[in-house]
Amino acid sequence: MRALGVVALATGLAALWTGNELLLAMFIGLIVATWALDTTIHARVLPAAHHRGVTAGHT
């Protein structure tokens, strides 16, 4: 996923440097792809919340 972030950053810099709308669209797409992958990975890693009838630490 780090490689995708580096590619997104390079594409964003190239879009700024050249003013190319296609590169800008690719940059936005890569940001969305990076976010989606990050969300998917974190959803698999984090354990499910277990509720025990206690709200915010109050009994």
PQR file of N, CA, C, O and H, with PARSE charges and radii, in Angstrom:
ATOM      1  N   MET A   1       0.829  -1.186   0.000 -0.4000 1.5000
ATOM      2  CA  MET A   1       0.000   0.000   0.000 -0.0000 2.0000
ATOM      3  C   MET A   1       0.873   1.250   0.000  0.5500 1.7000
ATOM      4  O   MET A   1       0.465   2.295  -0.506 -0.5500 1.4000
ATOM      5  N   ARG A   2       2.057   1.146   0.558 -0.4000 1.5000
ATOM      6  CA  ARG A   2       2.952   2.292   0.564 -0.0000 2.0000
ATOM      7  C   ARG A   2       3.331   2.703  -0.854  0.5500 1.7000
ATOM      8  O   ARG A   2       3.450   3.888  -1.162 -0.5500 1.4000
ATOM      9  H   ARG A   2       2.389   0.297   0.969  0.4000 1.0000
ATOM     10  N   ALA A   3       3.517   1.701  -1.710 -0.4000 1.5000
ATOM     11  CA  ALA A   3       3.879   1.994  -3.100 -0.0000 2.0000
ATOM     12  C   ALA A   3       2.755   2.763  -3.794  0.5500 1.7000
ATOM     13  O   ALA A   3       3.014   3.668  -4.588 -0.5500 1.4000
ATOM     14  H   ALA A   3       3.420   0.738  -1.460  0.4000 1.0000
ATOM     15  N   LEU A   4       1.514   2.403  -3.494 -0.4000 1.5000
ATOM     16  CA  LEU A   4       0.379   3.110  -4.088 -0.0000 2.0000
ATOM     17  C   LEU A   4       0.350   4.561  -3.622  0.5500 1.7000
ATOM     18  O   LEU A   4       0.027   5.457  -4.402 -0.5500 1.4000
ATOM     19  H   LEU A   4       1.303   1.668  -2.850  0.4000 1.0000
ATOM     20  N   GLY A   5       0.683   4.794  -2.367 -0.4000 1.5000
ATOM     21  CA  GLY A   5       0.745   6.158  -1.851 -0.0000 2.0000
ATOM     22  C   GLY A   5       1.833   6.979  -2.519  0.5500 1.7000
ATOM     23  O   GLY A   5       1.645   8.162  -2.801 -0.5500 1.4000
ATOM     24  H   GLY A   5       0.946   4.066  -1.734  0.4000 1.0000
ATOM     25  N   VAL A   6       2.975   6.345  -2.773 -0.4000 1.5000
ATOM     26  CA  VAL A   6       4.078   7.040  -3.449 -0.0000 2.0000
ATOM     27  C   VAL A   6       3.681   7.381  -4.880  0.5500 1.7000
ATOM     28  O   VAL A   6       3.973   8.474  -5.366 -0.5500 1.4000
ATOM     29  H   VAL A   6       3.127   5.384  -2.544  0.4000 1.0000
ATOM     30  N   VAL A   7       3.014   6.444  -5.554 -0.4000 1.5000
ATOM     31  CA  VAL A   7       2.553   6.706  -6.924 -0.0000 2.0000
ATOM     32  C   VAL A   7       1.525   7.834  -6.923  0.5500 1.7000
ATOM     33  O   VAL A   7       1.544   8.689  -7.808 -0.5500 1.4000
ATOM     34  H   VAL A   7       2.777   5.557  -5.160  0.4000 1.0000
ATOM     35  N   ALA A   8       0.626   7.842  -5.934 -0.4000 1.5000
ATOM     36  CA  ALA A   8      -0.375   8.904  -5.839 -0.0000 2.0000
ATOM     37  C   ALA A   8       0.294  10.258  -5.627  0.5500 1.7000
ATOM     38  O   ALA A   8      -0.087  11.249  -6.251 -0.5500 1.4000
ATOM     39  H   ALA A   8       0.611   7.147  -5.215  0.4000 1.0000
ATOM     40  N   LEU A   9       1.285  10.298  -4.754 -0.4000 1.5000
ATOM     41  CA  LEU A   9       2.000  11.547  -4.499 -0.0000 2.0000
ATOM     42  C   LEU A   9       2.717  12.038  -5.750  0.5500 1.7000
ATOM     43  O   LEU A   9       2.655  13.223  -6.080 -0.5500 1.4000
ATOM     44  H   LEU A   9       1.595   9.493  -4.248  0.4000 1.0000
ATOM     45  N   ALA A  10       3.387  11.143  -6.437 -0.4000 1.5000
ATOM     46  CA  ALA A  10       4.100  11.521  -7.662 -0.0000 2.0000
ATOM     47  C   ALA A  10       3.129  12.006  -8.734  0.5500 1.7000
ATOM     48  O   ALA A  10       3.422  12.959  -9.456 -0.5500 1.4000
ATOM     49  H   ALA A  10       3.437  10.180  -6.170  0.4000 1.0000
ATOM     50  N   THR A  11       1.986  11.356  -8.837 -0.4000 1.5000
ATOM     51  CA  THR A  11       0.981  11.777  -9.818 -0.0000 2.0000
ATOM     52  C   THR A  11       0.430  13.150  -9.463  0.5500 1.7000
ATOM     53  O   THR A  11       0.212  13.979 -10.346 -0.5500 1.4000
ATOM     54  H   THR A  11       1.748  10.582  -8.250  0.4000 1.0000
ATOM     55  N   GLY A  12       0.204  13.394  -8.179 -0.4000 1.5000
ATOM     56  CA  GLY A  12      -0.275  14.704  -7.749 -0.0000 2.0000
ATOM     57  C   GLY A  12       0.724  15.804  -8.036  0.5500 1.7000
ATOM     58  O   GLY A  12       0.350  16.888  -8.483 -0.5500 1.4000
ATOM     59  H   GLY A  12       0.382  12.721  -7.462  0.4000 1.0000
ATOM     60  N   LEU A  13       1.996  15.533  -7.781 -0.4000 1.5000
ATOM     61  CA  LEU A  13       3.030  16.527  -8.090 -0.0000 2.0000
ATOM     62  C   LEU A  13       3.129  16.777  -9.593  0.5500 1.7000
ATOM     63  O   LEU A  13       3.294  17.915 -10.032 -0.5500 1.4000
ATOM     64  H   LEU A  13       2.300  14.652  -7.418  0.4000 1.0000
ATOM     65  N   ALA A  14       3.028  15.707 -10.374 -0.4000 1.5000
ATOM     66  CA  ALA A  14       3.064  15.865 -11.831 -0.0000 2.0000
ATOM     67  C   ALA A  14       1.858  16.662 -12.323  0.5500 1.7000
ATOM     68  O   ALA A  14       1.977  17.466 -13.248 -0.5500 1.4000
ATOM     69  H   ALA A  14       2.895  14.783 -10.018  0.4000 1.0000
ATOM     70  N   ALA A  15       0.700  16.441 -11.706 -0.4000 1.5000
ATOM     71  CA  ALA A  15      -0.497  17.187 -12.091 -0.0000 2.0000
ATOM     72  C   ALA A  15      -0.331  18.670 -11.783  0.5500 1.7000
ATOM     73  O   ALA A  15      -0.735  19.521 -12.575 -0.5500 1.4000
ATOM     74  H   ALA A  15       0.603  15.788 -10.954  0.4000 1.0000
ATOM     75  N   LEU A  16       0.260  18.980 -10.636 -0.4000 1.5000
ATOM     76  CA  LEU A  16       0.509  20.384 -10.301 -0.0000 2.0000
ATOM     77  C   LEU A  16       1.532  21.008 -11.243  0.5500 1.7000
ATOM     78  O   LEU A  16       1.372  22.146 -11.683 -0.5500 1.4000
ATOM     79  H   LEU A  16       0.587  18.289  -9.992  0.4000 1.0000
ATOM     80  N   TRP A  17       2.570  20.259 -11.544 -0.4000 1.5000
ATOM     81  CA  TRP A  17       3.665  20.771 -12.376 -0.0000 2.0000
ATOM     82  C   TRP A  17       3.201  21.054 -13.803  0.5500 1.7000
ATOM     83  O   TRP A  17       3.552  22.081 -14.385 -0.5500 1.4000
ATOM     84  H   TRP A  17       2.700  19.334 -11.187  0.4000 1.0000
ATOM     85  N   THR A  18       2.404  20.131 -14.365 -0.4000 1.5000
ATOM     86  CA  THR A  18       2.002  20.260 -15.769 -0.0000 2.0000
ATOM     87  C   THR A  18       0.643  20.925 -15.951  0.5500 1.7000
ATOM     88  O   THR A  18       0.362  21.470 -17.018 -0.5500 1.4000
ATOM     89  H   THR A  18       2.118  19.297 -13.892  0.4000 1.0000
ATOM     90  N   GLY A  19      -0.200  20.887 -14.930 -0.4000 1.5000
ATOM     91  CA  GLY A  19      -1.547  21.432 -15.073 -0.0000 2.0000
ATOM     92  C   GLY A  19      -2.443  20.533 -15.904  0.5500 1.7000
ATOM     93  O   GLY A  19      -3.440  20.994 -16.460 -0.5500 1.4000
ATOM     94  H   GLY A  19       0.027  20.444 -14.063  0.4000 1.0000
ATOM     95  N   ASN A  20      -2.099  19.253 -15.995 -0.4000 1.5000
ATOM     96  CA  ASN A  20      -2.835  18.293 -16.806 -0.0000 2.0000
ATOM     97  C   ASN A  20      -4.039  17.766 -16.024  0.5500 1.7000
ATOM     98  O   ASN A  20      -3.890  17.254 -14.914 -0.5500 1.4000
ATOM     99  H   ASN A  20      -1.290  18.879 -15.544  0.4000 1.0000
ATOM    100  N   GLU A  21      -5.232  17.896 -16.611 -0.4000 1.5000
ATOM    101  CA  GLU A  21      -6.453  17.463 -15.935 -0.0000 2.0000
ATOM    102  C   GLU A  21      -6.542  15.944 -15.827  0.5500 1.7000
ATOM    103  O   GLU A  21      -7.118  15.429 -14.869 -0.5500 1.4000
ATOM    104  H   GLU A  21      -5.353  18.312 -17.513  0.4000 1.0000
ATOM    105  N   LEU A  22      -5.985  15.227 -16.788 -0.4000 1.5000
ATOM    106  CA  LEU A  22      -5.996  13.768 -16.731 -0.0000 2.0000
ATOM    107  C   LEU A  22      -5.154  13.276 -15.548  0.5500 1.7000
ATOM    108  O   LEU A  22      -5.558  12.360 -14.832 -0.5500 1.4000
ATOM    109  H   LEU A  22      -5.518  15.646 -17.566  0.4000 1.0000
ATOM    110  N   LEU A  23      -3.991  13.886 -15.351 -0.4000 1.5000
ATOM    111  CA  LEU A  23      -3.164  13.522 -14.200 -0.0000 2.0000
ATOM    112  C   LEU A  23      -3.865  13.863 -12.889  0.5500 1.7000
ATOM    113  O   LEU A  23      -3.751  13.126 -11.910 -0.5500 1.4000
ATOM    114  H   LEU A  23      -3.663  14.630 -15.933  0.4000 1.0000
ATOM    115  N   LEU A  24      -4.582  14.969 -12.871 -0.4000 1.5000
ATOM    116  CA  LEU A  24      -5.330  15.346 -11.669 -0.0000 2.0000
ATOM    117  C   LEU A  24      -6.422  14.319 -11.369  0.5500 1.7000
ATOM    118  O   LEU A  24      -6.626  13.940 -10.216 -0.5500 1.4000
ATOM    119  H   LEU A  24      -4.675  15.568 -13.667  0.4000 1.0000
ATOM    120  N   ALA A  25      -7.123  13.874 -12.415 -0.4000 1.5000
ATOM    121  CA  ALA A  25      -8.159  12.853 -12.233 -0.0000 2.0000
ATOM    122  C   ALA A  25      -7.548  11.541 -11.742  0.5500 1.7000
ATOM    123  O   ALA A  25      -8.124  10.868 -10.887 -0.5500 1.4000
ATOM    124  H   ALA A  25      -6.957  14.182 -13.352  0.4000 1.0000
ATOM    125  N   MET A  26      -6.389  11.181 -12.280 -0.4000 1.5000
ATOM    126  CA  MET A  26      -5.703   9.971 -11.825 -0.0000 2.0000
ATOM    127  C   MET A  26      -5.283  10.112 -10.363  0.5500 1.7000
ATOM    128  O   MET A  26      -5.386   9.159  -9.590 -0.5500 1.4000
ATOM    129  H   MET A  26      -5.922  11.727 -12.974  0.4000 1.0000
ATOM    130  N   PHE A  27      -4.814  11.292  -9.990 -0.4000 1.5000
ATOM    131  CA  PHE A  27      -4.400  11.562  -8.614 -0.0000 2.0000
ATOM    132  C   PHE A  27      -5.572  11.373  -7.655  0.5500 1.7000
ATOM    133  O   PHE A  27      -5.428  10.732  -6.615 -0.5500 1.4000
ATOM    134  H   PHE A  27      -4.731  12.066 -10.618  0.4000 1.0000
ATOM    135  N   ILE A  28      -6.713  11.921  -7.997 -0.4000 1.5000
ATOM    136  CA  ILE A  28      -7.898  11.788  -7.151 -0.0000 2.0000
ATOM    137  C   ILE A  28      -8.318  10.325  -7.054  0.5500 1.7000
ATOM    138  O   ILE A  28      -8.671   9.848  -5.976 -0.5500 1.4000
ATOM    139  H   ILE A  28      -6.830  12.442  -8.842  0.4000 1.0000
ATOM    140  N   GLY A  29      -8.279   9.615  -8.176 -0.4000 1.5000
ATOM    141  CA  GLY A  29      -8.612   8.188  -8.164 -0.0000 2.0000
ATOM    142  C   GLY A  29      -7.664   7.378  -7.298  0.5500 1.7000
ATOM    143  O   GLY A  29      -8.089   6.462  -6.593 -0.5500 1.4000
ATOM    144  H   GLY A  29      -7.992  10.002  -9.052  0.4000 1.0000
ATOM    145  N   LEU A  30      -6.377   7.714  -7.347 -0.4000 1.5000
ATOM    146  CA  LEU A  30      -5.399   7.007  -6.522 -0.0000 2.0000
ATOM    147  C   LEU A  30      -5.591   7.306  -5.039  0.5500 1.7000
ATOM    148  O   LEU A  30      -5.383   6.431  -4.198 -0.5500 1.4000
ATOM    149  H   LEU A  30      -6.032   8.458  -7.919  0.4000 1.0000
ATOM    150  N   ILE A  31      -5.984   8.524  -4.716 -0.4000 1.5000
ATOM    151  CA  ILE A  31      -6.274   8.858  -3.317 -0.0000 2.0000
ATOM    152  C   ILE A  31      -7.456   8.026  -2.818  0.5500 1.7000
ATOM    153  O   ILE A  31      -7.418   7.489  -1.711 -0.5500 1.4000
ATOM    154  H   ILE A  31      -6.153   9.235  -5.400  0.4000 1.0000
ATOM    155  N   VAL A  32      -8.494   7.921  -3.629 -0.4000 1.5000
ATOM    156  CA  VAL A  32      -9.665   7.126  -3.245 -0.0000 2.0000
ATOM    157  C   VAL A  32      -9.281   5.655  -3.095  0.5500 1.7000
ATOM    158  O   VAL A  32      -9.720   4.993  -2.154 -0.5500 1.4000
ATOM    159  H   VAL A  32      -8.525   8.357  -4.528  0.4000 1.0000
ATOM    160  N   ALA A  33      -8.469   5.144  -4.012 -0.4000 1.5000
ATOM    161  CA  ALA A  33      -8.033   3.745  -3.929 -0.0000 2.0000
ATOM    162  C   ALA A  33      -7.204   3.504  -2.673  0.5500 1.7000
ATOM    163  O   ALA A  33      -7.367   2.481  -2.006 -0.5500 1.4000
ATOM    164  H   ALA A  33      -8.113   5.682  -4.776  0.4000 1.0000
ATOM    165  N   THR A  34      -6.322   4.434  -2.349 -0.4000 1.5000
ATOM    166  CA  THR A  34      -5.505   4.302  -1.142 -0.0000 2.0000
ATOM    167  C   THR A  34      -6.383   4.310   0.103  0.5500 1.7000
ATOM    168  O   THR A  34      -6.174   3.511   1.017 -0.5500 1.4000
ATOM    169  H   THR A  34      -6.189   5.264  -2.890  0.4000 1.0000
ATOM    170  N   TRP A  35      -7.356   5.201   0.143 -0.4000 1.5000
ATOM    171  CA  TRP A  35      -8.280   5.272   1.280 -0.0000 2.0000
ATOM    172  C   TRP A  35      -9.072   3.977   1.406  0.5500 1.7000
ATOM    173  O   TRP A  35      -9.225   3.450   2.508 -0.5500 1.4000
ATOM    174  H   TRP A  35      -7.526   5.850  -0.599  0.4000 1.0000
ATOM    175  N   ALA A  36      -9.584   3.454   0.275 -0.4000 1.5000
ATOM    176  CA  ALA A  36     -10.384   2.231   0.308 -0.0000 2.0000
ATOM    177  C   ALA A  36      -9.557   1.042   0.796  0.5500 1.7000
ATOM    178  O   ALA A  36     -10.040   0.238   1.593 -0.5500 1.4000
ATOM    179  H   ALA A  36      -9.460   3.882  -0.620  0.4000 1.0000
ATOM    180  N   LEU A  37      -8.330   0.928   0.328 -0.4000 1.5000
ATOM    181  CA  LEU A  37      -7.466  -0.160   0.786 -0.0000 2.0000
ATOM    182  C   LEU A  37      -7.152  -0.029   2.272  0.5500 1.7000
ATOM    183  O   LEU A  37      -7.148  -1.021   3.001 -0.5500 1.4000
ATOM    184  H   LEU A  37      -7.938   1.581  -0.320  0.4000 1.0000
ATOM    185  N   ASP A  38      -6.893   1.188   2.712 -0.4000 1.5000
ATOM    186  CA  ASP A  38      -6.589   1.419   4.123 -0.0000 2.0000
ATOM    187  C   ASP A  38      -7.785   1.057   4.996  0.5500 1.7000
ATOM    188  O   ASP A  38      -7.623   0.439   6.048 -0.5500 1.4000
ATOM    189  H   ASP A  38      -6.897   1.993   2.119  0.4000 1.0000
ATOM    190  N   THR A  39      -8.972   1.434   4.568 -0.4000 1.5000
ATOM    191  CA  THR A  39     -10.184   1.117   5.320 -0.0000 2.0000
ATOM    192  C   THR A  39     -10.397  -0.385   5.382  0.5500 1.7000
ATOM    193  O   THR A  39     -10.751  -0.916   6.434 -0.5500 1.4000
ATOM    194  H   THR A  39      -9.104   1.936   3.713  0.4000 1.0000
ATOM    195  N   THR A  40     -10.187  -1.075   4.271 -0.4000 1.5000
ATOM    196  CA  THR A  40     -10.360  -2.526   4.231 -0.0000 2.0000
ATOM    197  C   THR A  40      -9.359  -3.221   5.144  0.5500 1.7000
ATOM    198  O   THR A  40      -9.723  -4.139   5.879 -0.5500 1.4000
ATOM    199  H   THR A  40      -9.899  -0.643   3.416  0.4000 1.0000
ATOM    200  N   ILE A  41      -8.120  -2.796   5.103 -0.4000 1.5000
ATOM    201  CA  ILE A  41      -7.084  -3.413   5.935 -0.0000 2.0000
ATOM    202  C   ILE A  41      -7.377  -3.189   7.411  0.5500 1.7000
ATOM    203  O   ILE A  41      -7.254  -4.117   8.210 -0.5500 1.4000
ATOM    204  H   ILE A  41      -7.824  -2.050   4.507  0.4000 1.0000
ATOM    205  N   HIS A  42      -7.761  -1.972   7.785 -0.4000 1.5000
ATOM    206  CA  HIS A  42      -8.036  -1.690   9.192 -0.0000 2.0000
ATOM    207  C   HIS A  42      -9.288  -2.406   9.680  0.5500 1.7000
ATOM    208  O   HIS A  42      -9.376  -2.763  10.855 -0.5500 1.4000
ATOM    209  H   HIS A  42      -7.860  -1.218   7.136  0.4000 1.0000
ATOM    210  N   ALA A  43     -10.258  -2.620   8.793 -0.4000 1.5000
ATOM    211  CA  ALA A  43     -11.465  -3.343   9.188 -0.0000 2.0000
ATOM    212  C   ALA A  43     -11.137  -4.795   9.505  0.5500 1.7000
ATOM    213  O   ALA A  43     -11.781  -5.397  10.364 -0.5500 1.4000
ATOM    214  H   ALA A  43     -10.187  -2.330   7.839  0.4000 1.0000
ATOM    215  N   ARG A  44     -10.154  -5.362   8.832 -0.4000 1.5000
ATOM    216  CA  ARG A  44      -9.757  -6.748   9.096 -0.0000 2.0000
ATOM    217  C   ARG A  44      -8.887  -6.857  10.341  0.5500 1.7000
ATOM    218  O   ARG A  44      -8.927  -7.875  11.032 -0.5500 1.4000
ATOM    219  H   ARG A  44      -9.631  -4.873   8.134  0.4000 1.0000
ATOM    220  N   VAL A  45      -8.107  -5.835  10.634 -0.4000 1.5000
ATOM    221  CA  VAL A  45      -7.149  -5.894  11.736 -0.0000 2.0000
ATOM    222  C   VAL A  45      -7.806  -5.610  13.077  0.5500 1.7000
ATOM    223  O   VAL A  45      -7.496  -6.268  14.070 -0.5500 1.4000
ATOM    224  H   VAL A  45      -8.074  -5.008  10.072  0.4000 1.0000
ATOM    225  N   LEU A  46      -8.705  -4.641  13.117 -0.4000 1.5000
ATOM    226  CA  LEU A  46      -9.318  -4.245  14.386 -0.0000 2.0000
ATOM    227  C   LEU A  46     -10.322  -5.291  14.859  0.5500 1.7000
ATOM    228  O   LEU A  46     -11.123  -5.777  14.060 -0.5500 1.4000
ATOM    229  H   LEU A  46      -8.956  -4.106  12.310  0.4000 1.0000
ATOM    230  N   PRO A  47     -10.296  -5.644  16.129 -0.5600 1.5000
ATOM    231  CA  PRO A  47     -11.275  -6.605  16.646  0.2800 2.0000
ATOM    232  C   PRO A  47     -12.659  -5.955  16.746  0.5500 1.7000
ATOM    233  O   PRO A  47     -12.784  -4.735  16.854 -0.5500 1.4000
ATOM    234  N   ALA A  48     -13.667  -6.781  16.708 -0.4000 1.5000
ATOM    235  CA  ALA A  48     -15.036  -6.279  16.826 -0.0000 2.0000
ATOM    236  C   ALA A  48     -15.273  -5.777  18.249  0.5500 1.7000
ATOM    237  O   ALA A  48     -14.735  -6.328  19.209 -0.5500 1.4000
ATOM    238  H   ALA A  48     -13.566  -7.772  16.621  0.4000 1.0000
ATOM    239  N   ALA A  49     -16.075  -4.735  18.371 -0.4000 1.5000
ATOM    240  CA  ALA A  49     -16.393  -4.182  19.688 -0.0000 2.0000
ATOM    241  C   ALA A  49     -17.348  -5.123  20.417  0.5500 1.7000
ATOM    242  O   ALA A  49     -18.298  -5.640  19.829 -0.5500 1.4000
ATOM    243  H   ALA A  49     -16.512  -4.287  17.591  0.4000 1.0000
ATOM    244  N   HIS A  50     -17.086  -5.335  21.694 -0.4000 1.5000
ATOM    245  CA  HIS A  50     -17.953  -6.180  22.511 -0.0000 2.0000
ATOM    246  C   HIS A  50     -18.662  -5.294  23.526  0.5500 1.7000
ATOM    247  O   HIS A  50     -18.030  -4.637  24.352 -0.5500 1.4000
ATOM    248  H   HIS A  50     -16.315  -4.916  22.173  0.4000 1.0000
ATOM    249  N   HIS A  51     -19.980  -5.291  23.446 -0.4000 1.5000
ATOM    250  CA  HIS A  51     -20.770  -4.477  24.360 -0.0000 2.0000
ATOM    251  C   HIS A  51     -21.248  -5.354  25.512  0.5500 1.7000
ATOM    252  O   HIS A  51     -21.751  -6.457  25.299 -0.5500 1.4000
ATOM    253  H   HIS A  51     -20.494  -5.825  22.775  0.4000 1.0000
ATOM    254  N   ARG A  52     -21.087  -4.858  26.720 -0.4000 1.5000
ATOM    255  CA  ARG A  52     -21.472  -5.629  27.904 -0.0000 2.0000
ATOM    256  C   ARG A  52     -22.576  -4.940  28.691  0.5500 1.7000
ATOM    257  O   ARG A  52     -22.747  -5.210  29.880 -0.5500 1.4000
ATOM    258  H   ARG A  52     -20.678  -3.962  26.894  0.4000 1.0000
ATOM    259  N   GLY A  53     -23.310  -4.075  28.061 -0.4000 1.5000
ATOM    260  CA  GLY A  53     -24.386  -3.402  28.758 -0.0000 2.0000
ATOM    261  C   GLY A  53     -23.941  -2.183  29.533  0.5500 1.7000
ATOM    262  O   GLY A  53     -24.747  -1.578  30.241 -0.5500 1.4000
ATOM    263  H   GLY A  53     -23.171  -3.855  27.095  0.4000 1.0000
ATOM    264  N   VAL A  54     -22.690  -1.809  29.421 -0.4000 1.5000
ATOM    265  CA  VAL A  54     -22.155  -0.643  30.112 -0.0000 2.0000
ATOM    266  C   VAL A  54     -21.881   0.426  29.064  0.5500 1.7000
ATOM    267  O   VAL A  54     -21.212   0.173  28.062 -0.5500 1.4000
ATOM    268  H   VAL A  54     -22.035  -2.300  28.846  0.4000 1.0000
ATOM    269  N   THR A  55     -22.405   1.619  29.307 -0.4000 1.5000
ATOM    270  CA  THR A  55     -22.237   2.695  28.349 -0.0000 2.0000
ATOM    271  C   THR A  55     -21.231   3.705  28.876  0.5500 1.7000
ATOM    272  O   THR A  55     -21.407   4.242  29.970 -0.5500 1.4000
ATOM    273  H   THR A  55     -22.948   1.824  30.121  0.4000 1.0000
ATOM    274  N   ALA A  56     -20.216   3.961  28.137 -0.4000 1.5000
ATOM    275  CA  ALA A  56     -19.200   4.976  28.438 -0.0000 2.0000
ATOM    276  C   ALA A  56     -18.593   4.809  29.829  0.5500 1.7000
ATOM    277  O   ALA A  56     -18.241   5.797  30.473 -0.5500 1.4000
ATOM    278  H   ALA A  56     -20.074   3.526  27.249  0.4000 1.0000
ATOM    279  N   GLY A  57     -18.469   3.587  30.291 -0.4000 1.5000
ATOM    280  CA  GLY A  57     -17.823   3.332  31.571 -0.0000 2.0000
ATOM    281  C   GLY A  57     -18.695   3.535  32.794  0.5500 1.7000
ATOM    282  O   GLY A  57     -18.214   3.412  33.920 -0.5500 1.4000
ATOM    283  H   GLY A  57     -18.755   2.784  29.768  0.4000 1.0000
ATOM    284  N   HIS A  58     -19.971   3.844  32.596 -0.4000 1.5000
ATOM    285  CA  HIS A  58     -20.878   4.063  33.724 -0.0000 2.0000
ATOM    286  C   HIS A  58     -21.612   2.770  34.048  0.5500 1.7000
ATOM    287  O   HIS A  58     -21.973   2.009  33.151 -0.5500 1.4000
ATOM    288  H   HIS A  58     -20.362   3.944  31.681  0.4000 1.0000
ATOM    289  N   THR A  59     -21.824   2.532  35.319 -0.4000 1.5000
ATOM    290  CA  THR A  59     -22.552   1.315  35.720 -0.0000 2.0000
ATOM    291  C   THR A  59     -23.964   1.626  36.129  0.5500 1.7000
ATOM    292  O   THR A  59     -24.714   0.722  36.494 -0.5500 1.4000
ATOM    293  H   THR A  59     -21.531   3.150  36.048  0.4000 1.0000
TER
END
